[in-house]
Amino acid sequence: ILSKEQYESYMLESKLDVIYAKWLKYYKFDDNYEWKTTKEIDRMIFSQDEYIEIAQKVNFQKIVIDYLDKLLKNISSMTYGIREIREITSLLDGKGF
């Protein structure tokens, strides 16, 4: 599941880069207004609906990936804890390891 979500995130980030490049070209070369700084152009690009939509999806994917990564780490540590409990229980029962 984590790999699938990471792939989805990668694809969304690639799509976001394509959208950014499209609007950058527009604002630098095709727009009637001459933008003076990169910051102004970025502000215009970041306000485009299609950019906002994909950026929100990218942010959501990052949250999902972070959650899944933490979940896998917790499961891994639980497995170790369960093994320890089984060993302690068998020692207490006098069975050894």
C-alpha positions as CSV (number, residue, x, y, z in Angstrom):
1,I,0.0,0.0,0.0
2,L,2.8,2.4,0.9
3,S,4.6,1.8,-2.4
4,K,1.3,2.5,-4.3
5,E,0.8,5.8,-2.4
6,Q,4.4,6.8,-3.0
7,Y,4.0,6.1,-6.7
8,E,0.8,8.1,-6.8
9,S,2.5,11.0,-5.0
10,Y,5.4,10.9,-7.5
11,M,2.9,11.0,-10.4
12,L,1.0,13.9,-8.9
13,E,4.2,15.8,-8.3
14,S,5.2,15.2,-11.9
15,K,1.8,16.5,-13.0
16,L,2.3,19.6,-10.8
17,D,5.6,20.2,-12.5
18,V,4.0,20.1,-15.9
19,I,1.3,22.5,-14.9
20,Y,3.9,24.8,-13.4
21,A,6.0,24.8,-16.6
22,K,2.9,25.5,-18.7
23,W,1.9,28.5,-16.7
24,L,5.5,29.7,-16.4
25,K,5.8,29.8,-20.1
26,Y,2.6,31.6,-20.4
27,Y,3.4,34.3,-17.8
28,K,7.0,34.8,-19.1
29,F,6.4,34.9,-22.8
30,D,2.7,34.9,-23.8
31,D,1.0,37.1,-21.3
32,N,0.2,40.7,-22.3
33,Y,1.5,42.0,-18.9
34,E,5.2,41.9,-18.3
35,W,5.9,40.4,-14.8
36,K,8.9,41.9,-13.1
37,T,10.0,39.2,-10.7
38,T,9.8,35.4,-10.4
39,K,7.9,35.9,-7.1
40,E,5.1,37.6,-9.0
41,I,5.0,34.9,-11.6
42,D,5.0,32.2,-8.9
43,R,2.1,33.9,-7.2
44,M,0.1,33.9,-10.4
45,I,0.9,30.2,-11.1
46,F,0.1,29.2,-7.5
47,S,-3.3,30.9,-7.8
48,Q,-4.4,28.8,-10.9
49,D,-7.3,26.5,-10.0
50,E,-5.7,23.5,-11.7
51,Y,-2.4,24.0,-9.8
52,I,-4.2,24.4,-6.5
53,E,-6.2,21.2,-7.1
54,I,-3.1,19.1,-7.8
55,A,-1.1,20.8,-5.0
56,Q,-3.9,19.8,-2.5
57,K,-3.7,16.2,-3.7
58,V,0.0,16.2,-3.4
59,N,-0.2,17.5,0.2
60,F,-2.8,14.9,1.0
61,Q,-0.6,12.1,-0.4
62,K,2.2,13.3,1.7
63,I,0.0,13.0,4.8
64,V,-1.1,9.5,3.8
65,I,2.5,8.4,3.1
66,D,3.7,9.8,6.5
67,Y,0.8,8.0,8.2
68,L,1.5,4.7,6.5
69,D,5.2,5.0,7.2
70,K,4.5,5.6,10.9
71,L,2.0,2.7,11.0
72,L,4.6,0.3,9.5
73,K,7.1,1.4,12.1
74,N,4.6,0.9,14.9
75,I,3.7,-2.6,13.6
76,S,7.4,-3.5,13.4
77,S,8.0,-2.4,17.0
78,M,4.9,-4.2,18.1
79,T,6.2,-7.4,16.5
80,Y,9.3,-7.1,18.5
81,G,7.3,-6.4,21.7
82,I,5.1,-9.4,21.1
83,R,8.1,-11.6,20.7
84,E,9.5,-10.3,24.0
85,I,6.2,-11.0,25.8
86,R,6.1,-14.6,24.4
87,E,9.7,-15.2,25.6
88,I,9.0,-13.7,29.1
89,T,5.8,-15.8,29.3
90,S,7.6,-19.0,28.4
91,L,10.3,-18.2,31.0
92,L,7.7,-17.7,33.6
93,D,5.9,-20.9,32.7
94,G,9.3,-22.7,33.1
95,K,9.5,-23.8,29.4
96,G,12.5,-21.7,28.6
97,F,12.9,-20.3,25.1
